[in-house]
Amino acid sequence: MDHDRPAPLIEVHPDAETLATAVAGELLNRIADAQAAGHVPQVGLTGGTIADTIHREVARMAPASGVDWGAVHFWFGDERFVAADSPDRNAVQARAAFLDAVGATRVHEVPAADQVPDAETAAASYSDTVRAEGGGAFDVLMLGVGPDGHVASLFPGHPGLAATDAIAVAVHDSPKPPPDRVTLTFEALDRAQAVWFLVSGEAKADAVARALADDGTVAETPARGVKGLVETTWFLDHEAASKL
């Protein structure tokens, strides 16, 4: 599927803070350039510590960026199926870090556990929204990687890895809490123009090495299964890159 896609780029920064500033600046430039060209950007967000640091840098740098935040669509690669106001939700974290501060209005959230009866319903609703508002593909899709090599909520050996003809699916019995989640599928993630992996810390070094190794399987290391149509960049700090 990805034979004609460019090889991944690897960008190593001294520490998490330097990484966050670099990614935030590049994201703002991409969005501003797209808008200058008359395009409405579609951006996929992720959760986690490094993402939160990046989001706060975006908020800090936003006033000088010239971005029209009301004309950017924001999405989430996965979401924890918990109450809408739960601090565990990626959307709650992203809103607190930068979306509300910059005035983003086109923020597409996965329905929460107090809004729909189950994760399957949430996945179906989110899929419908992607079809209606998605514009065809993400311009930039940001993804974290777990120590086990998982990406979004696609975990090693889990049934969601094999999902086809689906945009989003429910995940149960997640190996990390909470157990119920909604995730975009590989097929949906693979429609991004640019995929950016954001990885910080020594605990992720094994997973990064496995994801970028010549040999290995997606079942063992799901992060191997996502590549951008025109660009795949791994933004790493020194610790995350230490086993490459």
C-alpha positions as CSV (number, residue, x, y, z in Angstrom):
1,M,0.0,0.0,0.0
2,D,2.9,2.4,0.9
3,H,5.5,1.3,-1.6
4,D,5.4,4.6,-3.4
5,R,5.5,6.7,-0.3
6,P,8.7,8.5,0.7
7,A,11.0,7.1,3.3
8,P,10.6,8.6,6.7
9,L,12.6,11.6,7.8
10,I,14.2,11.6,11.3
11,E,14.7,14.9,13.1
12,V,16.4,14.6,16.5
13,H,16.3,17.4,19.1
14,P,18.3,17.8,22.3
15,D,15.3,17.6,24.6
16,A,11.5,17.6,24.8
17,E,11.3,21.4,25.1
18,T,13.4,22.0,22.0
19,L,11.4,19.4,20.1
20,A,8.1,21.0,21.1
21,T,9.2,24.4,19.9
22,A,10.4,23.1,16.6
23,V,7.1,21.1,16.0
24,A,4.9,24.0,17.0
25,G,6.7,26.4,14.7
26,E,6.6,24.0,11.8
27,L,2.8,23.4,12.4
28,L,2.1,27.1,12.4
29,N,4.0,27.6,9.2
30,R,2.2,24.7,7.5
31,I,-1.2,26.0,8.5
32,A,-0.4,29.6,7.5
33,D,1.0,28.5,4.1
34,A,-2.0,26.4,3.4
35,Q,-4.4,29.3,4.2
36,A,-2.3,31.6,2.1
37,A,-2.8,29.2,-0.8
38,G,-6.6,29.3,-0.3
39,H,-6.8,25.9,1.4
40,V,-8.7,25.0,4.6
41,P,-6.3,22.9,6.6
42,Q,-7.2,19.6,8.3
43,V,-5.1,18.8,11.3
44,G,-5.1,15.6,13.3
45,L,-4.1,16.0,17.0
46,T,-2.8,13.4,19.5
47,G,-2.6,13.3,23.3
48,G,0.1,12.6,25.7
49,T,2.8,14.6,27.5
50,I,4.9,15.7,24.5
51,A,1.7,16.6,22.6
52,D,0.6,18.8,25.5
53,T,4.0,20.5,25.6
54,I,3.7,21.1,21.8
55,H,0.2,22.4,22.1
56,R,1.2,25.0,24.8
57,E,4.0,26.1,22.5
58,V,1.5,26.6,19.7
59,A,-0.6,28.8,22.0
60,R,2.5,30.8,22.9
61,M,3.6,31.3,19.3
62,A,0.1,31.7,17.8
63,P,-0.3,35.5,18.0
64,A,2.6,36.1,15.6
65,S,1.6,33.3,13.2
66,G,-1.1,35.0,11.2
67,V,-3.2,31.9,11.3
68,D,-7.0,32.2,11.0
69,W,-7.9,29.7,13.6
70,G,-11.6,29.7,12.7
71,A,-10.7,28.3,9.3
72,V,-8.8,25.2,10.5
73,H,-10.4,21.8,11.1
74,F,-9.0,19.9,14.1
75,W,-9.5,16.2,14.6
76,F,-8.3,13.5,17.0
77,G,-6.6,10.3,15.9
78,D,-8.1,8.5,18.9
79,E,-10.1,9.3,22.1
80,R,-10.8,7.7,25.4
81,F,-14.4,6.8,25.8
82,V,-15.1,8.7,29.1
83,A,-17.3,11.6,30.1
84,A,-17.1,14.8,28.0
85,D,-15.4,16.8,30.8
86,S,-13.0,14.1,31.8
87,P,-9.3,15.3,32.0
88,D,-8.5,11.9,30.4
89,R,-10.0,13.0,27.1
90,N,-7.5,14.2,24.4
91,A,-10.0,16.9,23.4
92,V,-10.2,18.3,26.9
93,Q,-6.4,18.4,27.1
94,A,-6.0,20.0,23.7
95,R,-8.7,22.6,24.5
96,A,-7.0,23.5,27.7
97,A,-3.6,23.7,26.1
98,F,-4.3,25.8,23.0
99,L,-7.6,25.3,21.1
100,D,-9.8,27.5,23.3
101,A,-7.0,30.1,23.8
102,V,-6.5,30.6,20.1
103,G,-10.2,30.6,19.3
104,A,-10.4,27.4,17.2
105,T,-14.1,26.8,16.3
106,R,-13.9,23.8,14.0
107,V,-12.9,21.2,16.6
108,H,-14.4,17.8,15.8
109,E,-14.6,15.7,19.0
110,V,-15.4,12.0,19.3
111,P,-18.8,11.7,21.2
112,A,-18.2,11.1,24.9
113,A,-19.5,8.3,27.3
114,D,-22.2,10.6,28.7
115,Q,-23.4,11.6,25.2
116,V,-23.8,8.2,23.4
117,P,-24.5,4.7,24.8
118,D,-21.3,2.9,23.8
119,A,-18.0,3.3,22.0
120,E,-19.4,1.7,18.8
121,T,-22.0,4.5,18.5
122,A,-19.3,7.0,19.1
123,A,-17.1,5.5,16.4
124,A,-20.0,5.5,13.9
125,S,-20.8,9.1,14.7
126,Y,-17.2,10.2,14.4
127,S,-16.9,8.4,11.1
128,D,-19.9,10.2,9.8
129,T,-18.4,13.6,10.8
130,V,-15.1,12.7,9.0
131,R,-17.0,11.9,5.9
132,A,-19.0,15.1,6.0
133,E,-16.3,17.5,7.1
134,G,-13.0,15.8,6.5
135,G,-12.1,17.3,3.1
136,G,-10.5,14.2,1.9
137,A,-7.3,13.9,4.0
138,F,-5.3,15.4,6.8
139,D,-2.8,18.0,5.8
140,V,-0.8,17.2,9.0
141,L,-1.5,14.2,11.3
142,M,0.4,14.2,14.6
143,L,0.8,10.8,16.3
144,G,2.4,9.7,19.5
145,V,3.9,6.3,20.0
146,G,3.6,4.1,23.1
147,P,6.4,2.1,24.7
148,D,4.7,-1.0,23.2
149,G,4.7,0.6,19.7
150,H,1.0,1.4,19.7
151,V,-0.2,4.4,17.6
152,A,-3.5,6.2,18.2
153,S,-5.4,3.4,20.0
154,L,-4.2,0.6,17.7
155,F,-2.4,-1.7,20.1
156,P,-0.2,-4.7,19.3
157,G,-2.2,-7.8,18.6
158,H,-5.6,-6.0,19.0
159,P,-8.5,-6.6,16.6
160,G,-8.6,-3.0,15.5
161,L,-5.4,-3.5,13.5
162,A,-7.3,-5.6,11.0
163,A,-10.3,-3.2,10.5
164,T,-11.1,-2.5,6.9
165,D,-13.7,-0.3,5.2
166,A,-14.0,1.7,8.4
167,I,-12.9,5.2,9.4
168,A,-13.1,4.8,13.2
169,V,-13.7,1.7,15.4
170,A,-14.4,1.0,19.0
171,V,-11.5,-0.4,21.1
172,H,-12.2,-2.5,24.2
173,D,-9.9,-4.1,26.8
174,S,-7.2,-1.5,26.0
175,P,-3.9,-2.6,27.6
176,K,-3.6,0.8,29.2
177,P,-6.6,2.6,30.9
178,P,-9.3,3.5,30.3
179,P,-10.3,0.2,28.6
180,D,-12.8,1.7,26.1
181,R,-11.7,4.0,23.3
182,V,-12.4,5.1,19.8
183,T,-9.6,5.1,17.2
184,L,-9.2,6.0,13.6
185,T,-8.2,2.9,11.6
186,F,-5.0,2.4,9.6
187,E,-7.1,3.2,6.4
188,A,-8.1,6.6,7.8
189,L,-4.7,7.4,9.2
190,D,-3.0,6.5,5.9
191,R,-4.9,9.3,4.1
192,A,-2.7,12.0,5.6
193,Q,-0.4,14.1,3.4
194,A,2.1,14.5,6.2
195,V,2.4,12.2,9.2
196,W,4.4,13.5,12.2
197,F,5.4,11.1,14.9
198,L,6.1,13.0,18.2
199,V,8.2,11.0,20.6
200,S,10.1,11.9,23.7
201,G,11.8,10.0,26.5
202,E,14.0,6.9,27.0
203,A,10.9,4.7,27.7
204,K,10.0,5.1,24.0
205,A,13.4,4.3,22.5
206,D,12.8,0.6,21.9
207,A,9.5,1.3,20.2
208,V,11.0,4.0,18.0
209,A,13.8,1.6,17.0
210,R,11.3,-1.2,16.2
211,A,9.1,1.1,14.2
212,L,12.0,2.3,12.0
213,A,13.8,-1.1,11.7
214,D,14.1,-2.8,8.3
215,D,12.4,-5.9,9.8
216,G,9.3,-6.2,11.9
217,T,5.6,-6.4,11.7
218,V,2.7,-4.0,12.2
219,A,1.0,-6.5,14.5
220,E,4.0,-6.3,16.8
221,T,4.7,-2.5,16.3
222,P,1.6,-0.8,15.0
223,A,3.5,2.5,14.5
224,R,5.1,0.8,11.4
225,G,1.6,0.9,9.8
226,V,1.2,4.6,9.2
227,K,3.0,6.6,6.6
228,G,2.2,10.0,5.0
229,L,1.3,10.3,1.3
230,V,4.0,12.9,0.8
231,E,5.9,13.1,4.1
232,T,6.6,11.0,7.2
233,T,8.7,12.7,9.9
234,W,9.8,11.4,13.2
235,F,10.4,14.2,15.6
236,L,12.5,12.7,18.4
237,D,14.5,14.0,21.4
238,H,17.9,12.5,22.1
239,E,16.5,9.9,24.6
240,A,13.8,8.6,22.2
241,A,16.4,8.3,19.5
242,S,19.0,6.7,21.6
243,K,18.6,3.2,20.2
244,L,18.6,4.1,16.5
